[in-house]
Amino acid sequence: MSGTLVTLDLVGIFVFAISGALVAVRKDLDVFGVLVLAGTTGLGGGFLRDVLIGATPPAALADWRYLLVPVAAGLVTFSFHGVLGRMERQVSVFDAFGLSLFCVAGALKALDVGLGPLPAALMGMVTGIGGGMVRDVLTGRVPVVFRGDLYAIPALAGAAVAVAGERADLPVVPVAVAGALVCLVWRLLALWRGWQAPMPAGSASV
């Protein structure tokens, strides 16, 4: 399972790091700020997952590839942000791919260290949304997952499918693909159709 997890992690990190670097460029940050936000977005969810499940040192600190990938994504975005900025829809699609990869990788890694099904699914969701939440906090924005976007719910669903498949002793690759597809299709449909999570009705003022 370890090779599959590393591949899912690294691809997801690259995709998320691009989205974080784009936010930094739009906030007029310098190259260091772009790299920091790329690293934070790409590594934040996995770092938080590893700390919570006791997989220390976190993979982001134990494997040089985890640090190289977001740096490369940040430099690419810094150099070609004009092109990437005009690809807003495509970047959102890439972000959906990153979310689907991360939620599955996080859930499978949590199972790998002995967590039960429910905590493992929650860790998959945390892996998917953690980096984006830290990115938004650092840039003074309300995190996307709190603004009605269907983001965390598809991540939890994909993680749950991966957990169920692994518990049924199915091969890890089909399990990972199935979980990622559930999250990806749900997220892409939400983007396409404008679906939103339920919001409070009426005014919140007393």
C-alpha positions in Angstrom: 0.0 0.0 0.0 2.9 2.4 0.7 3.8 3.0 -2.9 0.2 3.8 -3.8 0.0 6.2 -0.8 3.1 8.1 -1.7 2.0 8.5 -5.3 -1.4 9.8 -4.3 0.2 12.1 -1.8 2.7 13.6 -4.2 0.3 14.2 -7.1 -2.2 15.8 -4.6 0.5 18.0 -3.1 1.5 19.3 -6.6 -2.1 20.1 -7.5 -3.0 21.8 -4.2 0.3 23.7 -4.2 -0.6 25.3 -7.5 -3.9 26.5 -6.1 -2.2 28.0 -3.0 0.5 29.7 -5.1 -2.2 31.3 -7.3 -3.9 32.7 -4.2 -0.5 34.2 -3.2 0.0 35.8 -6.6 -3.4 37.4 -6.4 -2.6 38.7 -3.0 0.5 40.4 -4.5 3.0 38.4 -2.4 6.6 38.0 -3.3 8.3 34.8 -4.4 8.9 33.7 -0.8 5.2 34.3 0.0 4.2 32.3 -3.1 6.4 29.4 -2.0 5.1 29.5 1.6 1.5 29.4 0.5 2.2 26.7 -2.0 3.9 24.6 0.7 1.2 25.3 3.2 -1.6 24.4 0.9 0.1 21.3 -0.5 1.5 19.9 2.8 -0.9 21.3 5.4 -3.5 18.5 5.3 -1.0 15.7 5.3 1.1 17.3 8.0 -2.0 17.7 10.2 -3.1 14.1 9.5 0.3 12.6 10.4 0.5 14.6 13.6 -3.0 13.5 14.7 -2.4 9.8 13.9 1.0 9.8 15.5 2.9 9.1 12.2 5.9 11.1 13.2 8.0 12.6 11.9 5.4 13.7 9.3 6.1 12.5 5.8 6.6 16.1 4.7 9.7 16.2 6.9 10.9 12.6 6.5 11.0 12.4 2.6 12.7 15.1 0.5 10.2 14.6 -2.3 7.4 16.0 -0.1 9.3 19.3 0.1 10.5 19.4 -3.5 7.1 19.0 -5.1 5.4 22.1 -3.6 8.5 24.2 -4.3 8.4 23.1 -7.9 4.7 23.9 -8.1 5.2 27.3 -6.5 8.0 28.3 -8.9 6.0 27.1 -11.9 3.0 29.2 -10.8 5.2 32.2 -10.0 6.7 32.1 -13.4 3.6 31.4 -15.4 0.8 32.8 -13.2 -0.6 34.8 -16.1 -1.4 31.6 -18.0 -2.6 29.7 -15.0 -4.7 32.6 -13.8 -6.6 32.5 -17.1 -7.3 28.8 -16.5 -9.5 29.4 -13.5 -12.0 26.6 -14.4 -9.2 24.2 -15.1 -7.4 25.0 -11.8 -10.7 24.3 -10.0 -10.8 21.0 -11.8 -7.2 20.3 -10.8 -8.1 21.2 -7.2 -11.0 18.7 -7.3 -8.5 16.0 -8.4 -6.2 17.0 -5.5 -9.1 16.8 -3.0 -10.1 13.3 -4.3 -6.5 12.0 -4.1 -5.8 13.4 -0.7 -9.1 12.2 1.0 -8.3 8.7 -0.2 -4.6 8.8 0.7 -5.4 10.2 4.2 -8.0 7.5 4.9 -5.9 4.6 3.8 -2.9 5.9 5.7 -5.0 6.2 8.9 -6.2 2.6 8.4 -2.6 1.6 7.9 -1.6 2.8 11.3 -4.5 1.1 13.0 -7.3 3.6 13.2 -10.9 2.4 13.1 -13.2 3.1 10.1 -14.9 6.3 11.3 -11.7 8.0 12.5 -9.9 7.0 9.3 -12.7 8.5 7.2 -12.5 11.7 9.2 -8.7 11.8 8.8 -9.2 11.4 5.0 -11.4 14.5 5.0 -9.0 16.4 7.2 -6.2 15.6 4.8 -8.2 16.9 1.9 -9.4 20.2 3.4 -6.6 21.0 5.9 -4.1 22.7 3.6 -6.8 24.9 2.0 -8.1 26.0 5.4 -4.6 27.0 6.6 -4.0 28.9 3.3 -7.3 30.8 3.7 -6.5 31.8 7.3 -3.1 33.0 6.4 -4.5 35.2 3.6 -7.3 36.6 5.7 -10.1 34.8 4.0 -13.0 32.7 5.4 -12.0 29.1 4.6 -13.8 27.8 1.5 -15.2 24.9 3.4 -17.2 27.3 5.6 -18.7 29.4 2.7 -21.2 26.9 1.4 -19.0 25.1 -1.2 -19.5 21.4 -1.3 -15.9 20.6 -0.5 -15.6 18.8 2.8 -18.7 16.6 2.3 -17.4 15.0 -1.0 -14.1 14.5 0.7 -15.7 12.6 3.6 -17.8 10.5 1.2 -14.7 9.5 -0.9 -12.8 8.7 2.2 -15.7 6.6 3.5 -15.8 4.6 0.3 -12.1 3.9 0.5 -12.4 2.8 4.1 -15.3 0.5 3.3 -13.5 -1.1 0.4 -10.3 -1.7 2.4 -12.3 -3.2 5.3 -13.9 -5.5 2.7 -10.3 -6.7 1.8 -10.6 -5.5 -1.7 -7.4 -4.7 -3.7 -6.0 -1.3 -2.7 -5.8 0.2 -6.2 -9.5 -0.3 -7.1 -10.4 0.9 -3.6 -8.4 4.0 -4.0 -9.9 4.7 -7.5 -13.4 4.1 -6.3 -13.1 6.5 -3.4 -11.4 9.1 -5.5 -14.0 8.9 -8.2 -16.9 9.4 -5.7 -15.2 12.6 -4.3 -14.2 13.8 -7.7 -17.5 13.4 -9.5 -19.4 14.9 -6.6 -17.1 17.9 -6.4 -17.1 18.4 -10.2 -20.9 18.2 -10.3 -21.1 20.8 -7.5 -18.9 23.1 -9.5 -20.8 22.6 -12.7 -24.3 22.8 -11.3 -23.6 25.4 -8.6 -24.6 23.1 -5.7 -24.1 24.5 -2.3 -24.1 23.0 1.2 -27.2 24.0 3.3 -27.0 27.5 4.7 -29.0 29.2 7.6 -32.3 30.6 6.4 -33.1 34.3 7.1 -31.0 36.8 9.1 -28.8 35.7 12.0 -29.1 39.0 13.8 -31.1 39.1 17.0 
